[in-house]
């Protein structure tokens, strides 16, 4: 891999209700999301894409499918790109999970068997390593908000924050091989001794 185009999935049905979903396949895209994914296709149409990757979630796979519509490109479902596991918060309001997350350290186990932010970061690093090992030069990977935010920050050498800056739907972020390698290294290092870049609560 030489270039990674990283994207958060387009607007999904679960986003419309601000409901968390970490059990694949989950719901698909909303009508707005389908429009966003078609705009994404226009944004990536001018450059090469040698392989496409998505998580196991329908919203991610549909985004990738629409973004690559009409192009003969191999498509791979990669579980390492999945949403963070929300545990007992799954299916509930996003705000409830956020309040819990803001009040707990990154290695705190998520109630109900979900992932800690530190465990998720380690998985995200493994996803980057798998992409780096691919023989294709330009990869398009559609994942979820937390992964995209963690990777973008880590690609600049920054550790994750408790209150993350939101990532827009269906917006491509292009990263070179060195930036992806730095992101993987940064996330692995942070997961070994996780402390947020800002406090978990005010």
C-alpha positions as CSV (number, residue, x, y, z in Angstrom):
1,X,0.0,0.0,0.0
2,X,1.1,3.5,-0.9
3,X,-2.0,5.6,-0.3
4,X,-5.0,5.1,2.0
5,X,-8.2,6.9,1.4
6,X,-10.0,6.7,4.7
7,X,-13.8,7.4,5.0
8,X,-16.5,7.3,7.6
9,X,-19.6,5.7,6.2
10,X,-22.4,7.9,4.9
11,X,-25.3,8.9,7.0
12,X,-27.1,5.8,8.3
13,X,-30.6,5.0,9.7
14,X,-29.1,4.7,13.2
15,X,-27.5,8.2,12.9
16,X,-30.9,9.7,12.2
17,X,-32.1,8.5,15.6
18,X,-28.7,9.0,17.4
19,X,-28.7,5.3,18.3
20,X,-25.6,3.3,18.8
21,X,-25.1,0.1,16.9
22,X,-22.2,-2.3,17.2
23,X,-23.8,-5.6,16.2
24,X,-23.3,-6.3,12.5
25,X,-24.8,-6.1,10.1
26,X,-26.9,-3.3,11.6
27,X,-29.1,-0.9,9.5
28,X,-28.3,0.5,6.2
29,X,-27.9,4.1,4.9
30,X,-30.6,6.7,5.1
31,X,-31.7,8.5,1.9
32,X,-29.4,11.3,2.8
33,X,-26.7,8.8,3.2
34,X,-27.2,7.3,-0.2
35,X,-26.8,10.8,-1.7
36,X,-23.7,11.4,0.4
37,X,-22.2,8.1,-0.9
38,X,-22.9,9.1,-4.5
39,X,-21.1,12.4,-3.9
40,X,-18.2,10.4,-2.5
41,X,-18.1,8.5,-5.7
42,X,-17.6,11.8,-7.6
43,X,-14.8,12.9,-5.1
44,X,-12.8,9.7,-5.6
45,X,-13.5,9.3,-9.3
46,X,-10.5,11.4,-10.5
47,X,-7.9,9.1,-8.9
48,X,-7.1,5.4,-8.9
49,X,-8.6,3.0,-6.4
50,X,-7.0,-0.5,-6.5
51,X,-9.0,-2.2,-3.7
52,X,-11.9,-1.3,-1.5
53,X,-12.4,-2.3,2.2
54,X,-15.4,-2.0,4.5
55,X,-16.3,-3.2,8.0
56,X,-18.9,-5.9,8.5
57,X,-21.6,-3.3,8.9
58,X,-24.2,-2.7,6.2
59,X,-23.8,1.1,6.4
60,X,-20.1,0.7,5.6
61,X,-20.6,-1.8,2.8
62,X,-23.3,0.2,1.2
63,X,-21.2,3.4,1.3
64,X,-18.3,1.5,-0.4
65,X,-20.6,0.0,-3.0
66,X,-22.0,3.3,-4.0
67,X,-18.6,5.0,-3.9
68,X,-17.2,2.4,-6.3
69,X,-20.3,2.0,-8.5
70,X,-19.3,1.2,-12.1
71,X,-15.7,0.5,-11.2
72,X,-14.2,-3.0,-11.4
73,X,-12.4,-2.9,-8.0
74,X,-11.9,-5.8,-5.6
75,X,-13.9,-5.3,-2.4
76,X,-13.0,-6.8,0.9
77,X,-15.0,-7.0,4.2
78,X,-12.5,-6.5,7.0
79,X,-13.8,-7.0,10.6
80,X,-10.8,-5.0,12.1
81,X,-12.5,-1.9,10.6
82,X,-15.7,-2.5,12.7
83,X,-17.4,0.0,15.0
84,X,-16.3,0.0,18.6
85,X,-18.2,-2.6,20.7
86,X,-20.8,-0.7,22.7
87,X,-21.7,-3.6,25.0
88,X,-24.9,-2.9,27.0
89,X,-25.2,0.5,25.4
90,X,-25.8,-1.1,22.0
91,X,-29.2,-0.1,20.6
92,X,-29.5,2.8,23.1
93,X,-29.1,6.5,22.8
94,X,-25.6,7.7,21.7
95,X,-25.7,10.4,24.4
96,X,-25.9,7.8,27.1
97,X,-22.8,6.1,25.9
98,X,-21.0,9.4,25.5
99,X,-21.7,10.4,29.1
100,X,-20.3,7.1,30.3
101,X,-17.3,7.4,28.1
102,X,-16.5,10.9,29.2
103,X,-16.5,9.8,32.8
104,X,-14.2,6.8,32.5
105,X,-10.6,6.2,31.6
106,X,-9.7,4.7,28.2
107,X,-8.9,1.3,29.5
108,X,-12.2,1.0,31.5
109,X,-14.1,-2.1,30.4
110,X,-17.3,-1.2,28.6
111,X,-20.3,-2.6,30.5
112,X,-21.9,-5.7,28.9
113,X,-18.8,-7.0,27.2
114,X,-18.1,-4.0,25.0
115,X,-14.7,-2.7,24.0
116,X,-12.6,-0.2,26.0
117,X,-11.3,2.7,24.0
118,X,-7.8,1.3,24.5
119,X,-8.8,-2.2,23.2
120,X,-10.4,-0.5,20.2
121,X,-7.3,1.5,19.5
122,X,-5.2,-1.7,19.4
123,X,-7.6,-3.2,17.0
124,X,-7.5,-0.1,14.8
125,X,-3.7,-0.4,14.7
126,X,-4.0,-4.0,13.6
127,X,-6.4,-2.8,10.8
128,X,-3.8,-0.3,9.6
129,X,-1.1,-3.0,9.7
130,X,-3.3,-5.3,7.6
131,X,-3.9,-2.5,5.0
132,X,-0.2,-1.6,4.9
133,X,0.6,-5.2,4.0
134,X,-1.7,-5.2,1.0
135,X,0.0,-5.4,-2.5
136,X,-2.4,-2.8,-4.0
137,X,-1.1,0.8,-4.2
138,X,-4.3,2.8,-3.4
139,X,-6.9,1.6,-1.0
140,X,-10.3,3.0,-0.2
141,X,-11.4,2.0,3.3
142,X,-14.8,2.8,4.7
143,X,-15.1,2.5,8.5
144,X,-16.7,4.3,11.5
145,X,-16.3,7.6,13.3
146,X,-14.1,6.6,16.2
147,X,-11.6,4.7,14.0
148,X,-11.3,7.5,11.5
149,X,-10.8,10.1,14.2
150,X,-8.3,8.0,16.1
151,X,-6.3,7.3,12.9
152,X,-6.4,10.9,11.7
153,X,-5.1,12.2,15.1
154,X,-2.5,9.4,15.4
155,X,-1.2,10.1,11.9
156,X,-0.1,13.4,13.3
157,X,1.4,11.8,16.3
158,X,-1.5,12.8,18.6
159,X,-3.0,10.5,21.2
160,X,-6.8,10.0,21.4
161,X,-9.0,12.5,23.3
162,X,-11.9,11.7,25.6
163,X,-14.1,14.1,23.7
164,X,-13.3,13.5,20.1
165,X,-13.8,16.0,17.3
166,X,-16.6,14.6,15.1
167,X,-15.8,13.2,11.7
168,X,-18.1,14.1,8.7
169,X,-19.9,11.4,6.9
170,X,-18.6,10.2,3.5
171,X,-15.6,12.5,3.4
172,X,-12.4,11.1,2.1
173,X,-9.1,11.6,4.0
174,X,-6.0,10.7,2.1
175,X,-3.0,9.4,4.0
176,X,0.4,8.3,2.7
177,X,2.1,5.1,3.8
178,X,4.3,6.9,6.3
179,X,1.3,8.6,7.9
180,X,-0.5,5.3,8.2
181,X,2.6,3.6,9.7
182,X,2.9,6.4,12.3
183,X,-0.8,6.1,13.1
184,X,-0.5,2.4,13.8
185,X,2.6,3.0,15.9
186,X,1.0,5.8,17.9
187,X,-2.1,3.8,18.6
188,X,-0.2,0.7,19.7
189,X,2.0,2.8,22.0
190,X,-1.0,4.6,23.5
191,X,-2.9,1.4,24.1
192,X,-0.1,0.1,26.2
193,X,-0.4,3.0,28.7
194,X,-3.6,4.8,27.7
195,X,-4.2,8.3,29.0
196,X,-6.5,10.7,27.2
197,X,-5.0,13.8,25.6
198,X,-7.7,15.7,27.5
199,X,-9.5,14.8,30.8
200,X,-12.3,12.3,30.6
201,X,-14.7,14.6,32.5
202,X,-14.9,18.4,33.1
